[in-house]
Amino acid sequence: MKQNIVITGPPASGKSTLLQSLISEKQVYGIFTKDILKDGARWGFKVINMRSGKSEIFASMDMKPHVLLKYGVDVEKFEKVAIPAIEEGINNKDSIIVIDEMKMLSFFSDRYRKLILKALETKRVLATAPMKLRHDFLDRIKSRPDVRVHYLTKFNFNRLLKDIAKEL
């Protein structure tokens, strides 16, 4: 990789699917964040270490610290999974560092934000981010000269898959 890559797009545009297609046969370290549904509605979020499978529910409607909209965030649980996963990627120089997905709930962690900046210095980060999220930290990432932002729609999935695969 010559630069970091951020894939953004509207909800349900296939950002995570595209990312998983891109990394299927690559050496990767990093995290996925997944929605947790209860009775068909989003109830919370889980962070998962891609290598170890270790996971923690770090945000839910039932958690009270750091409330954002209707979710509480447990920063310690998030850091327990995310920090080691990204540090492993930074230390393994032949890998891609995956961050799926950079969302506001995870930005409560100062350690995580600092570690993302350190990871970006490697020029090996492949990340996804919600298109509508406006956050100073994410805006700074997207405007870095070593970051290329790809906008995914339901119409350009295959083209982006080919284009980004060439960059990896």
Kinemage of the C-alpha trace (Angstrom):
@kinemage 1
@onewidth
@group {chain A} dominant
@subgroup {mainchain}
@vectorlist {calphas} color= white
{ca met a 1} P 0.000 0.000 0.000
{ca lys a 2} L 1.245 3.485 -0.817
{ca gln a 3} L -1.378 5.255 1.247
{ca asn a 4} L -4.200 4.617 3.706
{ca ile a 5} L -7.673 3.907 2.356
{ca val a 6} L -11.033 4.903 3.858
{ca ile a 7} L -14.226 3.520 2.336
{ca thr a 8} L -17.296 5.586 3.058
{ca gly a 9} L -20.876 5.475 1.866
{ca pro a 10} L -24.480 5.526 2.962
{ca pro a 11} L -25.857 2.968 5.426
{ca ala a 12} L -26.211 -0.523 3.927
{ca ser a 13} L -24.161 0.396 0.841
{ca gly a 14} L -21.848 -2.581 1.397
{ca lys a 15} L -18.798 -0.980 3.055
{ca ser a 16} L -18.078 -3.943 5.315
{ca thr a 17} L -18.823 -6.431 2.534
{ca leu a 18} L -16.408 -4.622 0.227
{ca leu a 19} L -13.771 -4.554 2.947
{ca gln a 20} L -14.149 -8.279 3.639
{ca ser a 21} L -13.858 -9.049 -0.083
{ca leu a 22} L -10.658 -6.999 -0.271
{ca ile a 23} L -8.940 -8.697 2.664
{ca ser a 24} L -10.049 -12.294 2.086
{ca glu a 25} L -6.557 -13.543 1.201
{ca lys a 26} L -4.413 -10.891 2.897
{ca gln a 27} L -2.560 -10.826 6.198
{ca val a 28} L -4.613 -8.458 8.331
{ca tyr a 29} L -4.905 -7.269 11.902
{ca gly a 30} L -7.557 -4.994 13.291
{ca ile a 31} L -11.168 -4.758 14.319
{ca phe a 32} L -14.714 -5.094 13.111
{ca thr a 33} L -17.624 -3.441 14.863
{ca lys a 34} L -20.980 -5.141 14.515
{ca asp a 35} L -24.524 -4.048 15.288
{ca ile a 36} L -26.357 -6.060 17.936
{ca leu a 37} L -30.055 -6.459 17.231
{ca lys a 38} L -32.821 -7.177 19.714
{ca asp a 39} L -36.342 -7.754 18.442
{ca gly a 40} L -35.215 -6.609 14.982
{ca ala a 41} L -33.937 -3.213 16.133
{ca arg a 42} L -30.390 -2.035 16.807
{ca trp a 43} L -29.713 -2.358 20.529
{ca gly a 44} L -25.939 -1.982 20.685
{ca phe a 45} L -22.507 -2.586 19.194
{ca lys a 46} L -19.781 -5.171 19.589
{ca val a 47} L -16.064 -4.783 18.766
{ca ile a 48} L -14.245 -7.887 17.484
{ca asn a 49} L -10.509 -8.569 17.169
{ca met a 50} L -10.135 -9.986 13.649
{ca arg a 51} L -7.251 -12.339 14.550
{ca ser a 52} L -8.253 -13.717 17.927
{ca gly a 53} L -12.027 -13.455 17.642
{ca lys a 54} L -12.102 -11.836 21.091
{ca ser a 55} L -15.090 -9.508 21.381
{ca glu a 56} L -16.846 -7.188 23.783
{ca ile a 57} L -20.163 -5.385 23.751
{ca phe a 58} L -18.977 -1.799 24.164
{ca ala a 59} L -22.152 0.190 23.540
{ca ser a 60} L -25.810 -0.510 24.190
{ca met a 61} L -29.082 1.037 25.214
{ca asp a 62} L -28.530 -0.435 28.682
{ca met a 63} L -25.113 1.131 29.359
{ca lys a 64} L -25.020 4.505 31.061
{ca pro a 65} L -21.493 6.009 30.897
{ca his a 66} L -20.724 8.385 28.011
{ca val a 67} L -24.255 8.449 26.656
{ca leu a 68} L -24.473 9.317 22.954
{ca leu a 69} L -27.969 9.498 21.544
{ca lys a 70} L -29.575 6.385 23.026
{ca tyr a 71} L -26.381 4.382 23.595
{ca gly a 72} L -24.095 4.182 26.570
{ca val a 73} L -20.444 3.447 25.863
{ca asp a 74} L -18.033 1.392 27.958
{ca val a 75} L -14.661 2.757 26.829
{ca glu a 76} L -12.683 0.167 28.818
{ca lys a 77} L -14.428 -2.737 27.100
{ca phe a 78} L -13.823 -1.156 23.706
{ca glu a 79} L -10.144 -0.538 24.453
{ca lys a 80} L -9.659 -4.070 25.802
{ca val a 81} L -10.293 -5.442 22.298
{ca ala a 82} L -9.444 -2.592 19.917
{ca ile a 83} L -6.108 -1.382 21.304
{ca pro a 84} L -4.256 -4.736 21.182
{ca ala a 85} L -5.705 -5.575 17.760
{ca ile a 86} L -4.461 -2.356 16.173
{ca glu a 87} L -1.127 -2.461 18.020
{ca glu a 88} L -0.533 -5.962 16.581
{ca gly a 89} L -1.130 -4.558 13.111
{ca ile a 90} L 1.265 -1.672 13.652
{ca asn a 91} L 3.953 -4.078 14.882
{ca asn a 92} L 3.473 -6.556 12.019
{ca lys a 93} L 5.007 -4.645 9.126
{ca asp a 94} L 3.733 -7.043 6.419
{ca ser a 95} L 0.063 -6.668 7.304
{ca ile a 96} L -2.885 -4.448 6.549
{ca ile a 97} L -4.470 -2.711 9.542
{ca val a 98} L -8.254 -2.955 9.265
{ca ile a 99} L -10.628 -0.661 11.117
{ca asp a 100} L -14.266 -1.467 10.365
{ca glu a 101} L -15.869 0.866 11.226
{ca met a 102} L -14.686 4.222 12.533
{ca lys a 103} L -17.752 5.521 14.339
{ca met a 104} L -18.463 8.211 16.861
{ca leu a 105} L -19.074 5.732 19.688
{ca ser a 106} L -15.450 4.567 19.459
{ca phe a 107} L -14.057 8.108 19.496
{ca phe a 108} L -14.740 8.424 23.236
{ca ser a 109} L -11.407 6.635 23.691
{ca asp a 110} L -8.432 9.009 23.600
{ca arg a 111} L -6.066 6.018 23.441
{ca tyr a 112} L -7.898 4.696 20.375
{ca arg a 113} L -7.770 8.035 18.553
{ca lys a 114} L -4.024 8.349 19.248
{ca leu a 115} L -3.454 4.781 18.076
{ca ile a 116} L -5.345 5.393 14.832
{ca leu a 117} L -3.036 8.323 14.109
{ca lys a 118} L -0.018 6.100 14.792
{ca ala a 119} L -1.452 3.402 12.516
{ca leu a 120} L -2.002 5.931 9.720
{ca glu a 121} L 1.724 6.711 9.788
{ca thr a 122} L 2.350 3.151 8.503
{ca lys a 123} L 0.308 3.818 5.320
{ca arg a 124} L -1.259 0.370 5.769
{ca val a 125} L -4.722 1.253 7.110
{ca leu a 126} L -7.852 0.063 5.342
{ca ala a 127} L -10.906 1.472 7.111
{ca thr a 128} L -14.597 2.144 6.707
{ca ala a 129} L -16.527 5.130 8.008
{ca pro a 130} L -20.152 6.251 7.838
{ca met a 131} L -20.680 8.854 5.138
{ca lys a 132} L -22.901 11.138 7.197
{ca leu a 133} L -20.696 11.189 10.290
{ca arg a 134} L -19.327 14.674 10.889
{ca his a 135} L -16.676 14.581 13.553
{ca asp a 136} L -13.512 16.705 13.757
{ca phe a 137} L -11.294 13.672 14.246
{ca leu a 138} L -12.722 11.763 11.284
{ca asp a 139} L -12.691 14.875 9.094
{ca arg a 140} L -8.982 15.326 9.862
{ca ile a 141} L -8.300 11.715 8.904
{ca lys a 142} L -10.161 12.039 5.609
{ca ser a 143} L -8.280 15.237 4.712
{ca arg a 144} L -4.781 13.805 5.333
{ca pro a 145} L -2.560 13.684 2.227
{ca asp a 146} L -1.750 10.012 2.953
{ca val a 147} L -5.441 8.995 2.975
{ca arg a 148} L -7.472 8.181 -0.104
{ca val a 149} L -11.243 8.234 0.406
{ca his a 150} L -13.452 6.026 -1.766
{ca tyr a 151} L -17.202 6.701 -1.870
{ca leu a 152} L -19.226 3.505 -2.208
{ca thr a 153} L -22.697 3.382 -3.707
{ca lys a 154} L -24.817 0.408 -4.687
{ca phe a 155} L -23.801 1.082 -8.294
{ca asn a 156} L -19.988 1.172 -8.033
{ca phe a 157} L -19.230 -1.813 -5.761
{ca asn a 158} L -17.496 -3.933 -8.434
{ca arg a 159} L -15.472 -1.036 -9.809
{ca leu a 160} L -14.278 -0.033 -6.337
{ca leu a 161} L -13.438 -3.641 -5.534
{ca lys a 162} L -11.106 -3.747 -8.553
{ca asp a 163} L -9.669 -0.250 -7.994
{ca ile a 164} L -8.900 -0.710 -4.313
{ca ala a 165} L -7.551 -4.254 -4.836
{ca lys a 166} L -4.914 -2.746 -7.147
{ca glu a 167} L -3.885 -0.342 -4.378
{ca leu a 168} L -3.391 -3.042 -1.761
